[in-house]
Amino acid sequence: MKHLIPELPGPVSAHVTAKITATDWATLLHDMRTLCAGCPAEGDPEICISCPLEGIATAAATLTLKARLLKIEAKSQKRKTMKTTIDRGGKE
């Protein structure tokens, strides 16, 4: 599996990548977005840009997308491996 954060040492990057892909970010993202419900700013970007809750929600959204990409890449890699194995007649 591709390491998500190449700036980190290999084992650390692998750990972070595993945690990101194992976490249910969609649920966490929904929870983070509900933090803004009823806020008097009503999504005003001039105000929200300074709000720490918006930052948390944005980070959750970013991690949700990265986790989806990693899962898609892993699935694609498995399909490539299966295709290669089939093309070779089951011999690796």
N, C-alpha and C positions, 0 to 999 in steps of 0.2 A: 504494500500500500504506500502511496506517495505521502511523504511527510508534509504536513500542512504548513509548518513554520520553519523554513530552511535556515533562518537566522539562529535557531536554537540548536544545541548539540543533538546528534542523532537520537540517543535514548530519550531525551527530554521531549523532542519533537514527536517521537513515536508515542510517548505517554499522552501528550496533549491531543494528538490526533485520535488515539483510542478513546479518550474521554469525550471528545467532541462527537465522535460517531456513535457512542453508546448512550448519549444523553437525549432525552425527548425534548428537543429545543422548540418544537411547535407548541407544545403545552406551555413551556416556560415563556415563550414569546407572547402567547395569548395572555398569560398572567401579568407579564410586564406591561402590555398595552392597556390592561384594565386599570393600571395605576393612574393613568391620565384621565380616566372617566370622571366627569363632573368638575374638572379643573376650570377655574375662571379664565385661564388663558385661551381656552377653546382652540388649541392647535395653532396659535399665532407663532410663526417661526421666529419672530424677533424675541419673543419671551422664551419659547421652548428651547432654543439653542443654549440658553444658560441654565436650564433645569437639569439636575442630576438624574431625575427619573427618566427623562427623555434619552439621556446618554445610556442608561442601563437598557432601555427598550431598544435603542439602536444597536447596541452591542449584541443583544439577544437575537435581533433580526440578522445581523451579520453572521453570527455563529450558526443560525438555522440554515442559511444559504450555504455556508462552507460545509456543514455536515451533509446536506443534500448532495453537494458536488462530490464529496468524498465517497458517498454511498453509490452514486452513479458511476464514478470511476472504478470502484471496486467491482461492481456488477459487470462493467464493460471488460475489465481485465479477465474476469472469470469466463466470460463468453469467448474472448480471444483465445484463452487457454484451452477451452473445450473444442473450439473450432480447429485449433492446431492439432490437438490430439486426434480428432476425427479425421482430419486430412492425412495424418500419418498412419492411419489404420489402427489407432489405439496404442501405438508405440510412442513412448516419450523419449 
